[in-house]
């Protein structure tokens, strides 16, 4: 294979240019054949199959030009393809004599259509067509195969075609495609990729590709219990006694960690969080990370490791039995099949704890990323703290399982020599847990030296190197339960931790100095309100609203964007009325108030921004209140007294007037009395005072 070069070029197409990449061999003087490739309906020229094909062709002495054309219209794609073909013919650097056109998916349809057009114009315009994943029909719609294959069936006899498709392609039925090939006039060669889909990728899962992990005996939830005897009688000495004693101690450590109240509490918190976030956070990445942690916890429960370890405790001789067995010289201990079965359980649990550590780390990273974006800060603080504690507990269990595994192997060697009963015939137990785990997880099994101020001569007072313990009251007696949660964290009062920068942020926040992002938002809103106040026409108002809507969209302010978009529609209508010559200045003043409120939707909603249902509800409340006021008014008799006084005054004044004057005076008095009545109704203090409230 020869060396090749690749350069990016711009292909003129009408008033714009198409992005293209030109691959050619280092010996440019010998290039006479060129291949043009393009992508499908989605993607661009950097699709991995197009890139690899272009590099392979250039390395074998061919020139390859691939280009990007964004568009779903087939006619538009054919015009763009023709522009690229003309550009390739016009290159002065190369002496191109033969051109092959091709593409992937929709790109090969455009190549076939162009080859059909050029063959009608000139016989030597195109020498062949390359079709990668030809889309014979839409997914599940095989009735459209005749229409899409029209260009291929219309190619001349001297036009060779190469097709590459997958047998599992949902857009190219194999039977229909082979039937269409029989109708073509020219020479056609088809290569079927077994198991390949429309993207020419094979998604089948074979035993060889999945890896050896799925078939390993330790990677099972329920490992088959050995049918042989669980215990055997072997020679028992002081060395055997030490091994059994050490095995019981390590076994108790793992059991205490698995059954500890700390782990159960964290698991309950995890379940509550997942239940709370199930509906609202289902698509959130942090939620998916927590679901993966939950899967590990559920698998640990399903494999019933604690019952297996409790079985080991019951099979091992107790302290008094061991003392008597040393004198007797023999004792019953777990058999070889039982110990090998327990080793498989421990290996599976260790691998599960390793997976739990990785998933806790991933959930922690995703949660911290959301905290940096200032999203759901309190919720993510709870998640990070819970995941951190689960990580510490899982690491403690992993370290304890590693030590337990070593003790099991030592006892297994002695029992296998005394009473050989092999249980595992096709699997060899690893000599060390570090060899079994991944390198990154194996490093967690080693204790790291102290660093920082603790390692620079900091001295503490240790009272007899007492380990931290938790006192538990059981039936009136106090006992100590030692919790091994991994590497101990030494806490010293005199640490050189400077909290001033951390506290300064919250001090500034409490004093009103917000974060830069919030300050930027507030400044932008103030500038918009100023523009709204200074807008003199609805045309200016519409321009300011468009800018603010785009800014709200970029800042993910959905509520403000929705309100401003509604006002923008109203502004467009008012702009048309303004252009027609109507006076809309009064409406413009109301619109300014609505726009200022929509940019910062706090406080009472303007009347024009309320929904129709809210407006009707407000009208019903107003009607009920007026009815209540009239009821209070009628119950006190105030209205009757007013009517009597007004009627008396009217009789006295009417006696000295003519007929027309009387009618006019009566009308005026009635109007004034009605106005007076409404004025009195508006005085709410008088109304409540009249009924004694």
Secondary structure, 3 states (H helix, E strand, C coil): CCCEEEEEEEEEECCEEEEEEEEEECCHHHCCEEEEEECCCCCCCCCHHHHHHHHHHHHCCCEEEEECCCCCCHHHHHHHHHHHHHHHHCCCCCCCCEEEEEEECHHHHHHHHHHHHHHHHCCCCCCEEEEECCCCCCCCCHHHHHHHCHHHHCCCCCCEEEEEEECCCCCCCHHHHHHHHHHCCCCEEEEEECCECCCCCECCCCHHHHCCCCCCCCCCCCCCCCCCCCEEEEECCHHHHHHHHHHHHHHHHHHHHHCCHHHHHHHHHHHHHHHHCCCCCCCCHHHHHHHHHHHHHHHHHHCCHHHHHHHHHHHCCCHHHHHHHHHHCEEEEECHHHHHHHHHHHHHHHHHHHHHHHHHHHHHHHHHHHHHCCCCHHHHHHHHHHHHHHHHHHHHHHHHHHHHHHHHHHHHHHHHHHCCCCCCCCCCCCCCHHHHCCHHHHHHHCCCCCCHHHHCCCCCCCCCCCCCEEEEEECCEEEEEECCCCCCCCCCCCCCCCCHHHHHHHHHHHCCCCCHHHHHHHHHHHHHHHHHHHCCCHHHHHHHHHHHHHHHHHCCCHHHHHHHHHHHHHHHHHHHHHHCCCCCHHHHHHHHHHHHHHHCCCCCCCHHHCCHHHHHHHHHHHHHHHHHHHHHHHHHCHHHHHHHHHHHHHHHHHCCCCHHHHHHHHHHHHHHHHHHHHHHHHCHHHHHHHCCC
